Amino acid sequence: MKYLIPVLLAIPTFAPLQRTSREPILKPQGDGFESAGVFNPAVIMYNGKFVMLCSGQTAYHFAFLFSPRLPPT
């Protein structure tokens, strides 16, 4: 019987993350598609720009996928 030999891959290390504010970046707001919650943010690169996608939930439990518009920092 042959045994598989585990191969260790070089895993990049990152500096520890630090919170810059106690306020969340995304939070429920208004009475529209993100009124009850904002979940699962993800960032992708599309046409050379970073785009954030996340899920929103209404007060009636309908879920939506949307790209929030965040002000530049």
C-alpha positions as CSV (number, residue, x, y, z in Angstrom):
1,M,0.0,0.0,0.0
2,K,1.4,3.4,-1.0
3,Y,1.1,6.3,1.5
4,L,0.5,9.8,0.5
5,I,3.1,12.2,1.7
6,P,1.6,15.6,2.7
7,V,3.1,18.6,0.9
8,L,3.2,21.8,2.8
9,L,2.4,24.8,0.6
10,A,3.7,28.3,1.2
11,I,0.8,30.1,2.8
12,P,1.1,33.9,2.9
13,T,0.9,35.5,6.2
14,F,-0.9,38.8,6.8
15,A,-0.5,41.4,9.5
16,P,-3.1,41.1,12.3
17,L,-6.3,43.0,11.4
18,Q,-7.3,45.9,13.6
19,R,-10.8,47.4,13.8
20,T,-10.7,51.1,12.9
21,S,-14.1,51.9,14.2
22,R,-16.7,50.4,16.5
23,E,-19.4,51.1,13.9
24,P,-20.1,48.4,11.3
25,I,-19.4,49.2,7.7
26,L,-22.7,47.7,6.6
27,K,-25.9,47.7,8.7
28,P,-29.6,47.5,8.2
29,Q,-31.1,50.8,7.1
30,G,-34.2,52.3,5.6
31,D,-37.3,50.3,4.7
32,G,-36.1,48.7,1.5
33,F,-34.2,45.6,0.6
34,E,-31.7,45.9,3.4
35,S,-34.1,47.0,6.2
36,A,-33.9,43.8,8.3
37,G,-30.3,42.8,7.7
38,V,-27.1,42.8,5.6
39,F,-25.2,39.6,5.4
40,N,-22.3,37.7,3.7
41,P,-20.2,40.5,2.2
42,A,-17.7,39.5,-0.5
43,V,-15.4,41.5,-2.7
44,I,-14.6,40.6,-6.3
45,M,-12.7,42.4,-9.1
46,Y,-14.9,43.2,-12.1
47,N,-13.6,45.2,-15.1
48,G,-10.6,46.3,-13.1
49,K,-12.6,47.6,-10.2
50,F,-13.3,46.1,-6.8
51,V,-17.0,45.4,-6.3
52,M,-18.6,44.4,-3.0
53,L,-21.6,42.0,-3.1
54,C,-23.7,41.2,-0.1
55,S,-27.1,39.9,0.8
56,G,-29.9,42.0,2.2
57,Q,-33.1,41.0,3.9
58,T,-36.4,42.9,4.1
59,A,-38.8,43.0,7.1
60,Y,-40.9,40.5,5.1
61,H,-38.0,38.0,5.0
62,F,-37.3,38.4,1.2
63,A,-33.6,38.2,0.4
64,F,-31.7,40.1,-2.2
65,L,-28.1,40.2,-3.6
66,F,-26.9,43.7,-4.1
67,S,-23.8,45.9,-4.4
68,P,-23.8,48.6,-1.8
69,R,-22.6,52.1,-2.7
70,L,-20.0,53.1,-0.1
71,P,-18.5,56.6,0.2
72,P,-14.8,56.8,-0.5
73,T,-12.6,56.9,2.6
